[in-house]
Amino acid sequence: MKLWKSKNIQFHQWQVNSFLTRFWPDYPEPELLRVFVPCCGKSLDMLWLAQRGHQVVGVELSPIAVKAFFKQHQLRPEIKNIGDFSLWQCNNISIFCGDFFKLTKALLGEVHMVFDKAA
């Protein structure tokens, strides 16, 4: 969180991940897919996936990053507290703001695919 506070976010990619755009499969029914993006930050990859009809769910520790994501894309999220998390939702994007290691299967729900840019 220190890095987000100090705006030292050299790890943030300012464009959609080229491997994502090159290798992500096209599905005939994307609305059926729920894609999990761990440690999502304010990644443009989430927006790219959502624009293709996927339900995108991320988790991010820093509220600065989560707020910046929605503000940067002019999205007005609904925010509610669920357990140890604040859940930010707008359209087909949901971000759990809190500790990744406290995210449970019950909170996350069914996931069809995972995209982790750092893996």
C-alpha positions in Angstrom: 0.0 0.0 0.0 3.0 2.3 0.5 3.7 2.3 -3.2 0.1 3.4 -4.0 0.2 6.1 -1.4 3.6 7.4 -2.7 2.4 7.0 -6.3 5.4 4.8 -6.9 3.5 2.4 -9.2 6.2 1.4 -11.7 4.6 -2.1 -11.8 1.4 -0.7 -13.2 1.0 -1.3 -17.0 -0.4 1.7 -18.8 -1.8 -0.5 -21.6 -3.6 -3.8 -21.9 -1.3 -6.8 -21.5 -0.1 -7.8 -25.0 -0.2 -11.5 -24.0 -3.8 -11.1 -23.0 -4.9 -9.6 -26.3 -2.8 -12.1 -28.3 -3.8 -15.3 -26.5 -7.1 -14.8 -24.8 -9.6 -17.0 -26.5 -12.8 -15.7 -28.1 -15.8 -17.5 -26.7 -19.2 -17.5 -28.4 -21.0 -16.8 -25.1 -18.7 -14.6 -23.1 -21.5 -13.5 -20.6 -21.2 -17.0 -19.2 -17.6 -16.5 -18.2 -16.5 -15.2 -14.8 -12.9 -14.1 -14.8 -10.9 -13.7 -11.6 -8.0 -11.1 -11.6 -6.0 -11.4 -8.4 -3.9 -8.4 -7.2 -5.7 -6.4 -9.9 -4.6 -2.9 -9.0 -6.1 -0.5 -11.5 -5.3 -2.8 -14.4 -6.7 -2.0 -17.9 -6.9 -5.7 -18.4 -10.1 -5.8 -16.4 -11.7 -3.2 -18.6 -10.6 -5.1 -21.7 -12.1 -8.3 -20.4 -15.3 -6.6 -19.4 -15.7 -4.9 -22.8 -15.8 -8.4 -24.3 -18.8 -9.3 -22.1 -17.0 -11.2 -19.4 -18.0 -10.9 -15.7 -14.7 -9.7 -14.1 -14.0 -10.0 -10.4 -10.7 -8.7 -9.0 -9.2 -8.4 -5.6 -6.9 -5.6 -4.5 -5.4 -4.6 -1.2 -5.2 -0.8 -1.9 -8.3 1.3 -1.8 -6.3 4.0 -3.6 -5.9 1.6 -6.6 -9.6 0.5 -6.6 -10.9 4.1 -6.4 -8.5 5.2 -9.2 -9.7 2.4 -11.5 -13.3 3.4 -11.3 -12.5 7.1 -11.5 -10.1 6.7 -14.4 -12.8 4.9 -16.4 -15.6 7.2 -15.3 -17.5 4.3 -13.7 -19.7 4.9 -10.6 -19.5 1.9 -8.5 -21.9 0.7 -5.8 -19.8 0.0 -2.7 -20.8 -2.3 0.1 -19.1 -4.0 3.0 -18.9 -7.7 2.9 -16.9 -9.3 5.8 -13.3 -8.0 5.7 -13.8 -6.4 2.3 -15.4 -3.5 0.6 -17.0 -4.7 -2.7 -17.0 -2.1 -5.5 -19.3 -3.0 -8.4 -20.3 -1.4 -11.6 -21.8 -3.1 -14.6 -19.8 -6.4 -15.1 -16.8 -5.4 -13.0 -16.5 -6.2 -9.3 -13.4 -5.6 -7.1 -13.0 -6.9 -3.6 -10.8 -4.4 -1.7 -9.0 -6.1 1.0 -6.5 -8.8 1.8 -6.3 -11.5 -0.9 -5.6 -14.2 1.6 -8.9 -13.5 3.4 -10.9 -14.0 0.2 -12.9 -17.2 0.5 -14.6 -19.4 -2.1 -17.9 -18.4 -0.6 -17.2 -14.7 -1.3 -15.6 -15.1 -4.6 -18.2 -17.5 -6.1 -17.7 -19.6 -9.2 -14.8 -18.7 -11.5 -14.3 -20.0 -15.0 -10.9 -18.5 -15.7 -8.1 -16.7 -13.9 -6.0 -14.0 -15.5 -2.9 -13.1 -13.5 -0.6 -10.8 -15.4 2.3 -11.4 -13.0 2.1 -15.2 -13.0 
